[in-house]
């Protein structure tokens, strides 16, 4: 999924068509909703500071591997999120599964 605003580069037919042919689903914020994109903007900002600006990348493959590592190892398993009560996403999901199972 590609989440974007309504900029002309993202609303162009050629962009949408190329994304779909690549197996990606274009997604855009609602018109006039300034909060709709806030979570994604916050995520990209953190990834920029914590990973992308940390060094220069020699190849696209090296960068793709670093992004995968950032998401799957650091962001989801080790990085604590204030919006999740200072839990990692994995801890939050496990707590919710356990709470839901106990309530049933």
Backbone torsions as a table, in degrees:
resi	resn	phi	psi	omega
1	UNK	NA	137.9	175.6
2	UNK	-114.4	114.9	179.0
3	UNK	-101.5	129.6	-176.6
4	UNK	-145.4	175.2	172.9
5	UNK	-90.3	-166.9	-177.1
6	UNK	-95.4	28.9	177.7
7	UNK	-62.4	153.0	-174.7
8	UNK	-60.3	-32.3	179.7
9	UNK	-67.7	-28.1	-178.5
10	UNK	-91.8	-21.8	179.6
11	UNK	-92.9	-5.8	-179.9
12	UNK	-65.2	140.5	-179.6
13	UNK	-57.1	-41.1	-177.1
14	UNK	-63.4	-38.3	178.6
15	UNK	-64.8	-49.4	-179.3
16	UNK	-60.8	-43.1	-178.8
17	UNK	-65.4	-42.9	179.7
18	UNK	-66.3	-39.0	177.8
19	UNK	-61.3	-47.3	-179.7
20	UNK	-62.1	-41.8	178.8
21	UNK	-65.6	-24.0	177.8
22	UNK	-87.6	1.3	179.0
23	UNK	85.3	16.2	-179.8
24	UNK	-105.3	152.5	-179.5
25	UNK	-110.5	114.1	177.6
26	UNK	-68.5	139.1	178.9
27	UNK	-138.7	133.6	-179.0
28	UNK	-127.0	153.0	176.9
29	UNK	-68.5	164.1	176.6
30	UNK	-72.3	149.2	178.5
31	UNK	-69.4	129.3	175.7
32	UNK	78.5	8.0	179.9
33	UNK	-106.3	99.2	-174.7
34	UNK	-72.2	-15.7	-178.8
35	UNK	-94.7	-13.1	-174.1
36	UNK	-59.1	-36.5	-174.7
37	UNK	-100.6	1.7	-172.1
38	UNK	-60.0	-43.4	-178.0
39	UNK	-64.8	-42.8	-180.0
40	UNK	-67.5	-40.6	177.6
41	UNK	-61.1	-40.7	178.6
42	UNK	-64.2	-42.5	178.6
43	UNK	-60.5	-50.2	-178.2
44	UNK	-62.4	-35.7	178.6
45	UNK	-63.1	-46.0	179.4
46	UNK	-64.9	-43.2	180.0
47	UNK	-64.3	-36.3	178.0
48	UNK	-60.8	-48.1	-177.4
49	UNK	-71.5	-45.8	-172.8
50	UNK	-79.7	-22.8	-176.7
51	UNK	-130.4	-61.2	-167.3
52	UNK	-63.6	-36.6	-179.5
53	UNK	-85.4	0.4	-174.6
54	UNK	-75.0	-21.7	-179.6
55	UNK	-171.0	176.0	175.6
56	UNK	-92.9	143.7	-177.3
57	UNK	-104.9	130.4	-176.3
58	UNK	-75.1	-38.8	-177.5
59	UNK	-137.4	164.0	175.3
60	UNK	-65.1	-35.6	179.6
61	UNK	-64.7	-43.2	177.8
62	UNK	-60.4	-43.6	178.7
63	UNK	-66.5	-43.8	179.0
64	UNK	-60.4	-42.2	177.8
65	UNK	-64.6	-39.5	179.0
66	UNK	-66.2	-39.6	178.3
67	UNK	-66.0	-42.7	177.1
68	UNK	-59.2	-47.8	179.6
69	UNK	-60.6	-42.9	179.1
70	UNK	-60.2	-47.2	-177.2
71	UNK	-70.5	-54.0	-171.3
72	UNK	-77.3	-32.7	-176.9
73	UNK	-99.7	-54.7	-175.0
74	UNK	-79.8	-60.2	-172.1
75	UNK	-62.3	-45.7	-175.6
76	UNK	-85.7	-24.4	-172.8
77	UNK	-113.0	-26.0	-175.6
78	UNK	-120.4	-31.6	-175.8
79	UNK	-75.2	124.6	178.2
80	UNK	-84.0	140.4	-175.3
81	UNK	-116.7	125.9	-178.8
82	UNK	-62.5	-33.2	-179.9
83	UNK	-71.0	-12.3	178.7
84	UNK	-110.1	23.6	-179.7
85	UNK	69.3	34.1	-179.2
86	UNK	62.3	30.2	172.3
87	UNK	-102.3	160.6	170.6
88	UNK	-78.9	160.5	176.7
89	UNK	-56.7	-38.0	178.8
90	UNK	-64.4	-46.2	178.8
91	UNK	-61.1	-42.3	-179.8
92	UNK	-61.2	-46.4	179.1
93	UNK	-63.1	-43.7	179.2
94	UNK	-62.7	-41.2	177.2
95	UNK	-62.3	-40.4	-179.5
96	UNK	-70.9	-34.6	176.7
97	UNK	-65.9	-44.9	179.9
98	UNK	-65.1	-40.8	178.8
99	UNK	-65.8	-43.1	179.8
100	UNK	-65.7	-40.4	-179.7
101	UNK	-66.7	-41.0	-179.5
102	UNK	-68.2	-34.9	-179.0
103	UNK	-72.4	-24.5	-176.3
104	UNK	-79.9	NA	NA
